Amino acid sequence: MPTQPLLVFGPRSATYDFGPSHPLTPRRFGPGIDLLRALGAEPGLAPEPATDDELLWCHTQRYIDVVKRFSHEGAAAGWMESEAGIGYGGDDPPFAGMHEAAAAVAGGSIRAMEAILRGDVEHAFHPGGGLHHAMPGRASGFCVYDDPALAIARARQDGLRVLYVDLDVHHGDGVETIHADDPGVLTVSVHETTRTLFPWTGGTVDVVGDGPAAGTVVNVPLPPETGDEAWLSAVTALLPELAAAFRPEIVVSQHGADSHLWDPLAHLRNTVTSMGAAARLVHDLAHEHAAGRWLATGGGGYDAYRVVPRAWSLVWLAAAHRDVPSETPPDWRERWVAEAARPGQAPLPETFDDPPTGTTPAALEAIRRVLDTIRERALPLLEARGR
């Protein structure tokens, strides 16, 4: 079995493009993949579109048909009354080729999951994946098709219990919704509270799942200005307990870099240092409970030059069982600094780590209350299920 993780990237990755002014820019792939290559990574799986039958694992036929219509006709398609509630416009403007581009993201995560299930690799990393807001019949939050949910659905076809860990700053509402009724999927989302951030509803600590799946939905809402110490303390305190109670057979994770101090869309003040530590914890849990089977996806991140490349690299280094280098490659910084300066993201950091951002007693107390609630409500349900 290869010692390096399978890296999912190819020509179609950069075609998922809502336009030059959209926050989720394919420009991130230039510096991001370049830095990964400087570390010794090399793409081994080029995403190709998932089939309609595969998309139907998590999405409705009506929705797929509408995506195709806008994909082929673009914004000129106009609206039909029957398409109300589909979610296009605003955060998700339709673009030509949208279906093929979004289906390729989905296909990349599905094929990576299948490589893990076959035993070809232990770990796979899909930086362009992690589109966790897409709903069964609606686009949302820059997401057209929900590739993590589809990868989970593929693992469930083989009967494996799946632990899904979502570390994006936004609540992983799409994956949670799609798999909320399945007792074989535990979704854990660590995010800024939806009182202050998109998607504005849901993601509260009291939501734990219902009926046969009670206990398999866990939300860790954090207050603005949390800081890296408090963010990482929440992750490290809770994930091992949940994994031990659920006993997953495969792990899927989403490593959105948008909780960072420099990210323009959120307020958690995190660092890539904490993100890297969290990735290593997820890696260790996969080895402890799931025979090492781990699919990681990239997710959000809107500081495309200073933050996203380093965050992706730290996930890959964790999956490759490699130490973090002392500095980012000078050639990489020189190659991308001029482009990074245009959106005001220069100079590029000289290290893979960041200085700590600190935290406040109020944030630590808020997190303590959240963790206590999870331990009182969700954790006993999981433990009872395992007995």
Buried (B, 14 or more C-beta within 10 A) or exposed (E): EEEBBBBBBBEBBBBBBBEEEBBBBBBBBBBBBBBBBBBEBEBBBBBBBBEBEBBBBBBBEEBBEBBBBBBEEBEEBEEEEEBEEBBBEEBBBBBBBBBBBBBBBBBBBBBBBBBBBEEBBBBBBBBBBBBBBBBBBBBBBBBBBBBBBBBBBBBBEEEBBBBBBBBBBBBBBBBBBBBBBBBBBBBBBBBBBBEEBBBEEBBBBEBBBEEEBBBBBBBBBBBBBBBBBBBBBBBEBBBBBBBBBBBBBBBBBBBBBBBBBBBEBBBBBBBBBBBBBBBBBBBBBBBBBBEBBBBBBBBBBBBBBBBBBBBBBBBBBBBBBBEBEEEBBEEBBEBBBEBBEEBEBBEBBEBBBBEEBEBBEEBBEBBBEBBEBBBEBBBEBBBEBEE
